Amino acid sequence: MKKHIFLATLALLLIVACKSDKKSEDGVTQMDQVMAIHDEVMPKMSTLGKLVGELKSKVDTTETGKAYEAAMRDLQASHNSMMDWMKGFGDRFNSDEILNGKELTEQKQKWLHEEEVKVKALKEQINTSIAKAEELLKKE
């Protein structure tokens, strides 16, 4: 009998532990964290476009011109990566799940883990491409 009570208690603790994984102590869910990263880098899209415009006029066949072109391609790749990520994310999750905290299925929870990794890499890609372009433009 004690063994059954112990197993039932253990099962209950595992269920609670899995649920608590979705919401941290401060009430922030993994979805909130993913969206916070998105919201942090989304405003940088205009910076990407502005820098592409600045670099485009400087592209030529010189070594410096080729460096401008490479930086411009990196910025454009960052922009495309953001668009691709948002499309993929929107295909996987609906607005109730994203905005209203609707509980995710086990499969969607796995996808959310994948999307968190992707959006962190995207953030790094965007920040790096901007930093490189700005540094290159400072050397003028």
Backbone as CSV, one residue per row, in Angstrom:
resi,resn,N_x,N_y,N_z,CA_x,CA_y,CA_z,C_x,C_y,C_z
1,MET,0.821,-1.185,0.000,0.000,0.000,0.000,0.868,1.253,0.000
2,LYS,1.898,1.278,0.847,2.784,2.439,0.906,3.488,2.646,-0.434
3,LYS,3.791,1.538,-1.097,4.458,1.613,-2.385,3.553,2.319,-3.408
4,HIS,2.252,2.019,-3.391,1.302,2.645,-4.317,1.158,4.137,-4.032
5,ILE,1.129,4.490,-2.772,1.034,5.907,-2.393,2.302,6.642,-2.837
6,PHE,3.447,6.002,-2.627,4.710,6.600,-3.042,4.738,6.807,-4.555
7,LEU,4.322,5.787,-5.319,4.314,5.896,-6.777,3.329,6.956,-7.256
8,ALA,2.166,7.041,-6.628,1.174,8.056,-6.996,1.707,9.455,-6.704
9,THR,2.362,9.599,-5.558,2.944,10.887,-5.197,4.056,11.263,-6.175
10,LEU,4.886,10.292,-6.517,5.964,10.525,-7.466,5.407,10.938,-8.828
11,ALA,4.373,10.268,-9.283,3.747,10.613,-10.564,3.184,12.033,-10.525
12,LEU,2.547,12.371,-9.427,1.988,13.714,-9.278,3.095,14.775,-9.304
13,LEU,4.193,14.492,-8.621,5.321,15.422,-8.615,5.914,15.597,-10.011
14,LEU,5.994,14.516,-10.763,6.511,14.605,-12.127,5.597,15.450,-13.011
15,ILE,4.304,15.292,-12.849,3.347,16.085,-13.625,3.495,17.564,-13.276
16,VAL,3.571,17.857,-12.001,3.728,19.245,-11.563,5.067,19.802,-12.052
17,ALA,6.102,19.011,-11.997,7.419,19.462,-12.451,7.399,19.775,-13.939
18,CYS,6.726,18.958,-14.726,6.619,19.212,-16.164,5.848,20.496,-16.425
19,LYS,4.793,20.712,-15.699,4.011,21.937,-15.873,4.824,23.152,-15.449
20,SER,5.600,23.021,-14.376,6.363,24.166,-13.905,7.478,24.522,-14.878
21,ASP,7.872,23.578,-15.732,8.863,23.848,-16.757,8.330,24.881,-17.748
22,LYS,7.029,24.899,-17.924,6.419,25.814,-18.876,6.322,27.223,-18.324
23,LYS,6.290,27.367,-17.010,6.156,28.688,-16.398,7.165,28.800,-15.263
24,SER,8.033,29.785,-15.342,9.037,29.949,-14.301,8.409,30.580,-13.062
25,GLU,9.218,30.715,-12.041,8.720,31.251,-10.771,8.150,32.662,-10.911
26,ASP,8.718,33.441,-11.831,8.222,34.813,-12.009,7.060,34.889,-13.005
27,GLY,6.523,33.730,-13.398,5.347,33.698,-14.265,5.653,33.822,-15.747
28,VAL,6.932,33.782,-16.112,7.317,33.906,-17.511,7.385,32.515,-18.138
29,THR,6.655,32.341,-19.216,6.665,31.046,-19.897,7.782,31.020,-20.935
30,GLN,8.053,29.848,-21.436,9.048,29.718,-22.498,8.571,30.478,-23.742
31,MET,7.271,30.451,-23.999,6.726,31.211,-25.124,7.000,32.699,-24.923
32,ASP,6.822,33.180,-23.687,7.115,34.587,-23.383,8.587,34.910,-23.665
33,GLN,9.460,33.997,-23.302,10.891,34.212,-23.508,11.227,34.274,-25.001
34,VAL,10.640,33.361,-25.767,10.871,33.343,-27.213,10.363,34.645,-27.839
35,MET,9.175,35.049,-27.442,8.598,36.261,-28.006,9.380,37.508,-27.558
36,ALA,9.941,37.480,-26.366,10.747,38.609,-25.894,11.998,38.776,-26.760
37,ILE,12.609,37.667,-27.142,13.783,37.740,-28.017,13.360,38.288,-29.378
38,HIS,12.256,37.781,-29.909,11.732,38.295,-31.174,11.487,39.802,-31.072
39,ASP,10.831,40.219,-29.994,10.490,41.626,-29.821,11.735,42.500,-29.651
40,GLU,12.793,41.916,-29.150,14.058,42.648,-28.991,14.727,42.886,-30.343
41,VAL,14.709,41.889,-31.216,15.430,42.023,-32.490,14.563,42.575,-33.625
42,MET,13.256,42.487,-33.513,12.391,42.967,-34.594,12.636,44.443,-34.926
43,PRO,12.773,45.329,-33.958,13.037,46.734,-34.294,14.358,46.942,-35.049
44,LYS,15.249,45.985,-34.965,16.538,46.106,-35.651,16.416,45.859,-37.154
45,MET,15.246,45.418,-37.592,15.047,45.179,-39.021,15.220,46.478,-39.809
46,SER,14.774,47.584,-39.243,14.939,48.864,-39.940,16.422,49.246,-40.004
47,THR,17.172,48.907,-38.977,18.613,49.159,-38.982,19.287,48.342,-40.072
48,LEU,18.853,47.100,-40.235,19.399,46.262,-41.306,19.200,46.943,-42.649
49,GLY,17.980,47.405,-42.899,17.673,48.054,-44.168,18.469,49.329,-44.385
50,LYS,18.598,50.119,-43.346,19.355,51.377,-43.430,20.816,51.092,-43.757
51,LEU,21.394,50.103,-43.086,22.795,49.767,-43.325,23.010,49.188,-44.726
52,VAL,22.073,48.395,-45.203,22.179,47.868,-46.568,22.226,49.034,-47.551
53,GLY,21.365,50.017,-47.333,21.356,51.196,-48.200,22.673,51.947,-48.179
54,GLU,23.264,52.090,-47.002,24.546,52.784,-46.884,25.670,52.005,-47.569
55,LEU,25.639,50.686,-47.429,26.711,49.871,-47.997,26.589,49.725,-49.517
56,LYS,25.370,49.673,-50.002,25.126,49.399,-51.425,25.870,50.379,-52.327
57,SER,25.869,51.640,-51.963,26.521,52.649,-52.800,28.045,52.560,-52.746
58,LYS,28.569,51.809,-51.830,30.016,51.715,-51.647,30.603,50.442,-52.265
59,VAL,29.741,49.575,-52.758,30.204,48.315,-53.346,30.877,48.596,-54.689
60,ASP,32.082,48.072,-54.842,32.792,48.133,-56.120,33.758,46.956,-56.181
61,THR,34.691,46.990,-57.120,35.584,45.842,-57.312,36.848,45.901,-56.460
62,THR,37.018,46.968,-55.682,38.189,47.055,-54.806,38.004,46.112,-53.611
63,GLU,39.080,45.905,-52.885,38.992,45.060,-51.685,38.006,45.640,-50.679
64,THR,38.071,46.944,-50.488,37.148,47.603,-49.565,35.713,47.460,-50.064
65,GLY,35.526,47.645,-51.359,34.198,47.502,-51.959,33.656,46.095,-51.787
66,LYS,34.522,45.116,-51.894,34.107,43.716,-51.699,33.742,43.458,-50.234
67,ALA,34.438,44.126,-49.321,34.105,43.999,-47.895,32.725,44.598,-47.622
68,TYR,32.438,45.735,-48.259,31.103,46.335,-48.134,30.037,45.375,-48.670
69,GLU,30.347,44.751,-49.793,29.393,43.818,-50.395,29.142,42.616,-49.479
70,ALA,30.197,42.093,-48.877,30.051,40.957,-47.964,29.208,41.346,-46.747
71,ALA,29.460,42.528,-46.213,28.682,43.001,-45.062,27.219,43.188,-45.458
72,MET,26.995,43.708,-46.657,25.632,43.904,-47.149,24.912,42.558,-47.293
73,ARG,25.615,41.570,-47.818,25.013,40.231,-47.962,24.678,39.632,-46.595
74,ASP,25.546,39.862,-45.608,25.278,39.368,-44.253,24.020,40.012,-43.675
75,LEU,23.874,41.313,-43.892,22.680,42.016,-43.417,21.423,41.482,-44.110
76,GLN,21.511,41.280,-45.409,20.367,40.758,-46.161,20.028,39.333,-45.717
77,ALA,21.052,38.544,-45.435,20.821,37.179,-44.950,20.141,37.212,-43.582
78,SER,20.539,38.158,-42.741,19.900,38.300,-41.426,18.432,38.663,-41.582
79,HIS,18.150,39.574,-42.483,16.764,39.969,-42.748,15.954,38.762,-43.229
80,ASN,16.500,38.022,-44.183,15.802,36.840,-44.702,15.607,35.777,-43.628
81,SER,16.601,35.624,-42.760,16.482,34.645,-41.669,15.346,35.022,-40.727
82,MET,15.207,36.305,-40.435,14.118,36.766,-39.570,12.767,36.483,-40.223
83,MET,12.643,36.786,-41.499,11.380,36.543,-42.206,11.058,35.044,-42.226
84,ASP,12.068,34.236,-42.495,11.872,32.780,-42.519,11.478,32.264,-41.136
85,TRP,12.148,32.773,-40.093,11.835,32.314,-38.744,10.397,32.672,-38.374
86,MET,10.005,33.899,-38.670,8.637,34.311,-38.322,7.603,33.468,-39.076
87,LYS,7.862,33.183,-40.341,6.939,32.362,-41.122,6.846,30.964,-40.517
88,GLY,7.984,30.361,-40.246,8.001,29.022,-39.660,7.337,28.969,-38.300
89,PHE,7.590,29.984,-37.485,7.003,30.053,-36.151,5.493,30.184,-36.260
90,GLY,5.039,31.042,-37.158,3.604,31.233,-37.362,2.915,29.997,-37.908
91,ASP,3.649,29.200,-38.656,3.088,27.943,-39.171,2.933,26.898,-38.071
92,ARG,3.767,26.978,-37.052,3.749,25.983,-35.978,2.792,26.327,-34.840
93,PHE,2.583,27.624,-34.594,1.794,28.045,-33.433,0.696,29.010,-33.858
94,ASN,-0.450,28.908,-33.173,-1.538,29.837,-33.483,-1.523,31.013,-32.500
95,SER,-2.359,31.995,-32.771,-2.329,33.215,-31.962,-2.707,32.961,-30.502
96,ASP,-3.612,32.016,-30.244,-3.952,31.700,-28.848,-2.745,31.166,-28.088
97,GLU,-1.958,30.357,-28.755,-0.766,29.793,-28.117,0.300,30.872,-27.911
98,ILE,0.440,31.749,-28.883,1.475,32.778,-28.816,1.088,33.897,-27.859
99,LEU,-0.120,34.389,-27.985,-0.520,35.596,-27.257,-1.283,35.340,-25.963
100,ASN,-2.011,34.233,-25.908,-2.902,34.008,-24.769,-2.467,32.884,-23.845
101,GLY,-1.322,32.282,-24.121,-0.802,31.250,-23.235,-1.554,29.938,-23.274
102,LYS,-2.259,29.668,-24.391,-2.959,28.385,-24.519,-1.939,27.256,-24.353
103,GLU,-2.339,26.250,-23.597,-1.430,25.140,-23.316,-1.030,24.429,-24.601
104,LEU,0.240,24.071,-24.682,0.783,23.420,-25.864,0.724,21.908,-25.740
105,THR,0.550,21.253,-26.882,0.646,19.796,-26.907,2.108,19.418,-26.672
106,GLU,2.345,18.155,-26.432,3.717,17.688,-26.223,4.573,17.984,-27.454
107,GLN,4.020,17.765,-28.649,4.751,18.026,-29.892,5.076,19.519,-30.024
108,LYS,4.096,20.350,-29.726,4.320,21.795,-29.844,5.309,22.282,-28.792
109,GLN,5.355,21.645,-27.641,6.350,22.012,-26.628,7.750,21.699,-27.150
110,LYS,7.896,20.568,-27.835,9.192,20.224,-28.443,9.559,21.268,-29.492
111,TRP,8.565,21.642,-30.301,8.812,22.662,-31.322,9.234,23.979,-30.686
112,LEU,8.617,24.319,-29.564,8.956,25.573,-28.890,10.414,25.571,-28.441
113,HIS,10.888,24.436,-27.963,12.305,24.324,-27.594,13.174,24.589,-28.828
114,GLU,12.801,23.987,-29.957,13.543,24.193,-31.206,13.517,25.663,-31.611
115,GLU,12.360,26.281,-31.503,12.207,27.680,-31.903,13.004,28.609,-31.000
116,GLU,13.129,28.254,-29.738,13.937,29.076,-28.833,15.405,29.047,-29.255
117,VAL,15.887,27.879,-29.610,17.271,27.761,-30.091,17.444,28.586,-31.369
118,LYS,16.488,28.471,-32.275,16.563,29.200,-33.543,16.543,30.711,-33.338
119,VAL,15.651,31.195,-32.478,15.533,32.645,-32.305,16.747,33.218,-31.582
120,LYS,17.377,32.430,-30.721,18.614,32.889,-30.082,19.737,32.996,-31.113
121,ALA,19.817,32.019,-32.017,20.819,32.070,-33.084,20.531,33.232,-34.029
122,LEU,19.270,33.468,-34.293,18.859,34.586,-35.141,19.272,35.921,-34.523
123,LYS,19.049,36.049,-33.231,19.448,37.270,-32.519,20.945,37.501,-32.683
124,GLU,21.718,36.464,-32.498,23.171,36.555,-32.634,23.546,36.946,-34.071
125,GLN,22.904,36.335,-35.051,23.183,36.633,-36.457,22.889,38.104,-36.764
126,ILE,21.745,38.590,-36.337,21.355,39.978,-36.597,22.321,40.941,-35.910
127,ASN,22.585,40.704,-34.636,23.478,41.601,-33.895,24.888,41.614,-34.480
128,THR,25.375,40.458,-34.888,26.718,40.358,-35.466,26.795,41.066,-36.808
129,SER,25.790,40.862,-37.650,25.826,41.502,-38.973,25.746,43.022,-38.847
130,ILE,24.951,43.509,-37.920,24.859,44.954,-37.691,26.191,45.492,-37.171
131,ALA,26.765,44.827,-36.184,28.032,45.279,-35.599,29.139,45.317,-36.650
132,LYS,29.222,44.285,-37.486,30.260,44.254,-38.528,30.069,45.381,-39.535
133,ALA,28.828,45.604,-39.951,28.552,46.663,-40.927,28.869,48.034,-40.338
134,GLU,28.443,48.261,-39.106,28.712,49.556,-38.470,30.209,49.784,-38.303
135,GLU,30.931,48.754,-37.929,32.381,48.866,-37.764,33.044,49.187,-39.104
136,LEU,32.618,48.544,-40.151,33.165,48.774,-41.488,32.883,50.215,-41.944
137,LEU,31.706,50.698,-41.669,31.343,52.062,-42.068,32.091,53.113,-41.248
138,LYS,32.490,52.784,-40.038,33.252,53.718,-39.197,34.654,53.941,-39.749
139,LYS,35.170,52.974,-40.487,36.541,53.031,-40.989,36.707,54.001,-42.152
140,GLU,35.617,54.544,-42.629,35.697,55.440,-43.801,36.562,56.635,-43.547
